Structure formats: structure tokens, C-alpha cells
Amino acid sequence: MNASIDNSDLSPRELADLSALADGTIDPRRRTEVEARIAASPELTALYERERRVVELVHDANATVRAPAALRARIEASRPSRPVRARRRMVYGGSLVGALAAAVLALVLLLPGGTPGAPSVSQAAGLAVLVPVSGPPVPDQGSPNRLEATIEGVYFPNWGSRLHWRAIGQRVDHINGRSAVTVYYEWGDKRVAYTIVGAPVLKVPAAEVTREDGVEYRTLMLGDRTVVTWRRAGHTCVLSAKGVPASDLRQLAAWKPVV
């Protein structure tokens, strides 16, 4: 059995670099530097190879519409007995099985009929189980109730000053050829993930429907995560969390910045 790898001496920046290099989101200007640092360290090399394996499994899951029953059973059996909190750090070593199970469960077991060639709301929600690979976006100087993070002109809200939820990180992914930007927010020990998927809009899932100010919000459960999805400016928004009431998520989704 391989010994678990201790990553306690690594900085958050080093861990984020490993993840970004593995999933292809690293800044091209930093790629050579990061690759050299990894090559010079057996520990970083081992961690990087494990992170690449996580990315490969997620990509494989992303291309699968429904998982075979045997695979579902194996993944379900590998789930940790209690939640493992991973706040602002990557999950490696002894917790790797839990990270793999969480990612694969979100992207395979919980896909209610996503179609090949078009991402589903469930796939977008599955990005929430991954970790931020870069720091939080800063407030927009011209509109402080918005963050500078955007996708195709659609902004992310700055909930920090009025709603207490502060941005703590972000990542960029691609699902079935479409860009998807996720910003992570925290309040106390709770975390929510807000993903916006590039146009055109995704097919709406069968779910509980509520309406506010002419916007239709759909609420569903994917495993132990509550998910709220709606459309903004021709894009699909997906807000999800564990342990946060659906009413709170809908309040966040419906919040509009004061211009």
C-alpha cells in the first residue's frame, strides 16, 4: 500500500498551481515555472500525478450519460462515512478516495439524463465539489456590489457587504465545449458555489418551480446538495450548497445589486 502524502508543508498557492496545471487552467505565463518546480520535487510530482488522475476521472464522468449499476455500487461503497471538510486546500493522500468519490458521484451518479454534446444543469452543479484554483475576484471598482469575475459579459454578485457571503476563490472549467466559471462564497462554516455556464442556455431540469420578479427558479436535490438554477441574460446560473436551506439559496439567487 502506498504511504499517504503529507501536504501540510505546501502553501495554498502551490496546491492551487498543481490543480490548475492538471486541469489546464493555469496561466500560460506561469506554466514553465510550475512544471520546473514540480519536476524538482518528488513530493510535488506525486501530488501532481494524483491530481491529474482526479481530472481524468472527472472528464470520463463528464462524457458518461448514465453510469453502469456496478460502477455506481463501487463508487457508493467508497464514500467516506462522514463529510470531509476541505477549506481552502486541496485534498490529497488518505483523503483522495473521498475526493474522487465526490467528484464522480456529482458528475456521474447524479446526472438525470444529460445528453451527449450538451452539458446539463447537473454537470454544472457537479463543479461545486471541485476546489478553487485561484484567489477570489475583487469587487468591481465602478459597481462595488458586483465582482470583477464575469463570463461573456454576465457578472457575479458581491454578496460580502450586504449579505455576509464573501467570495473566497474561483475556477474556470469546460463542460462539453462550453466555458463555465464558478465563484465560491463562504459565511461562517457554510460554503456555496455559483456557476455560470456559457450561452446558449441549458435545458431546464424537472424540479420545484418558484417565481420572483418574472424570473423562474428551479430547486432540486442532487445527493446531499441543494441546487437552485435560473437563467440570466441568455446564460444558465447554478447555485448549490450543502447544509444551506433552499430558501436562502433562492434569496441569494434573486438578490439584485443597488446600482
Secondary structure as GFF3:
##gff-version 3
##sequence-region A 1 259
A	DSSP	alpha_helix	12	23	.	.	.	ID=ss1
A	DSSP	alpha_helix	28	39	.	.	.	ID=ss2
A	DSSP	alpha_helix	42	62	.	.	.	ID=ss3
A	DSSP	alpha_helix	69	77	.	.	.	ID=ss4
A	DSSP	three_ten_helix	93	95	.	.	.	ID=ss5
A	DSSP	alpha_helix	96	104	.	.	.	ID=ss6
A	DSSP	pi_helix	105	109	.	.	.	ID=ss7
A	DSSP	alpha_helix	121	126	.	.	.	ID=ss8
A	DSSP	three_ten_helix	127	129	.	.	.	ID=ss9
A	DSSP	beta_strand	146	151	.	.	.	ID=ss10
A	DSSP	beta_strand	154	157	.	.	.	ID=ss11
A	DSSP	alpha_helix	160	163	.	.	.	ID=ss12
A	DSSP	beta_strand	166	175	.	.	.	ID=ss13
A	DSSP	beta_strand	178	187	.	.	.	ID=ss14
A	DSSP	beta_strand	190	197	.	.	.	ID=ss15
A	DSSP	beta_strand	208	212	.	.	.	ID=ss16
A	DSSP	beta_strand	215	222	.	.	.	ID=ss17
A	DSSP	beta_strand	225	232	.	.	.	ID=ss18
A	DSSP	beta_strand	235	241	.	.	.	ID=ss19
A	DSSP	alpha_helix	246	254	.	.	.	ID=ss20
###
